[in-house]
Amino acid sequence: MELGKLLIVLGVILAAAGVVVMLLARTHLPLGRLPGDIVYRGKNTRIYFPLATSLLVSAVLSILLYVLSRWRR
Protein backbone atom coordinates (compact mmCIF):
# COMPACT_ATOMS: atom_id res chain seq x y z
CA MET A 1 0.00 0.00 0.00
CA GLU A 2 2.78 2.44 0.91
CA LEU A 3 4.69 1.63 -2.28
CA GLY A 4 1.61 2.44 -4.35
CA LYS A 5 1.20 5.81 -2.67
CA LEU A 6 4.88 6.57 -3.19
CA LEU A 7 4.65 5.73 -6.89
CA ILE A 8 1.59 7.95 -7.30
CA VAL A 9 3.32 10.88 -5.56
CA LEU A 10 6.45 10.42 -7.67
CA GLY A 11 4.33 10.30 -10.82
CA VAL A 12 2.57 13.54 -9.91
CA ILE A 13 5.89 15.22 -9.18
CA LEU A 14 7.33 14.01 -12.48
CA ALA A 15 4.27 15.22 -14.39
CA ALA A 16 4.48 18.63 -12.69
CA ALA A 17 8.17 18.88 -13.57
CA GLY A 18 7.31 18.10 -17.19
CA VAL A 19 4.69 20.86 -17.27
CA VAL A 20 7.17 23.33 -15.78
CA VAL A 21 9.80 22.40 -18.39
CA MET A 22 7.25 22.83 -21.19
CA LEU A 23 6.22 26.24 -19.87
CA LEU A 24 9.83 27.37 -19.49
CA ALA A 25 10.53 26.35 -23.08
CA ARG A 26 7.84 28.76 -24.26
CA THR A 27 9.46 31.69 -22.43
CA HIS A 28 12.57 31.42 -24.61
CA LEU A 29 14.93 31.52 -21.64
CA PRO A 30 18.46 30.63 -22.71
CA LEU A 31 18.65 27.65 -20.34
CA GLY A 32 20.68 25.01 -22.08
CA ARG A 33 22.43 27.56 -24.27
CA LEU A 34 24.37 29.50 -21.67
CA PRO A 35 28.06 30.33 -22.03
CA GLY A 36 29.80 27.48 -20.26
CA ASP A 37 27.53 24.76 -21.61
CA ILE A 38 29.75 22.29 -23.43
CA VAL A 39 28.69 21.04 -26.86
CA TYR A 40 30.83 18.76 -29.02
CA ARG A 41 29.63 18.16 -32.55
CA GLY A 42 31.38 15.37 -34.36
CA LYS A 43 30.65 13.98 -37.80
CA ASN A 44 27.90 11.62 -36.61
CA THR A 45 27.65 12.46 -32.92
CA ARG A 46 26.74 15.31 -30.68
CA ILE A 47 27.67 15.38 -27.00
CA TYR A 48 26.04 17.99 -24.84
CA PHE A 49 26.90 18.77 -21.23
CA PRO A 50 24.98 21.74 -19.75
CA LEU A 51 27.54 22.70 -17.10
CA ALA A 52 26.54 26.37 -16.66
CA THR A 53 22.84 25.55 -16.77
CA SER A 54 23.29 22.84 -14.14
CA LEU A 55 25.14 25.22 -11.83
CA LEU A 56 22.50 27.92 -12.27
CA VAL A 57 19.59 25.56 -11.62
CA SER A 58 21.39 24.12 -8.59
CA ALA A 59 22.01 27.57 -7.11
CA VAL A 60 18.39 28.69 -7.67
CA LEU A 61 16.97 25.49 -6.16
CA SER A 62 19.36 25.72 -3.17
CA ILE A 63 18.26 29.28 -2.44
CA LEU A 64 14.59 28.39 -2.90
CA LEU A 65 14.80 25.39 -0.58
CA TYR A 66 16.74 27.43 2.00
CA VAL A 67 14.05 30.12 1.99
CA LEU A 68 11.30 27.51 2.24
CA SER A 69 13.01 25.80 5.18
CA ARG A 70 13.37 29.14 6.99
CA TRP A 71 9.73 30.01 6.27
CA ARG A 72 8.46 26.70 7.71
CA ARG A 73 10.11 27.28 11.10
DAGIRA-V745505 format. One record per helix or strand of 3 or more residues. SS is the DSSP state (2 for helix, 1 for strand). FROM is the first residue (numbers start at 1). TO is the last residue. Records with the same first field share a line. If there is no record, write none. Layout:
BEGIN
SS=FROM-TO ; FROM-TO
END
This chain:
BEGIN
2=2-26 ; 51-72
1=38-41 ; 46-49
END
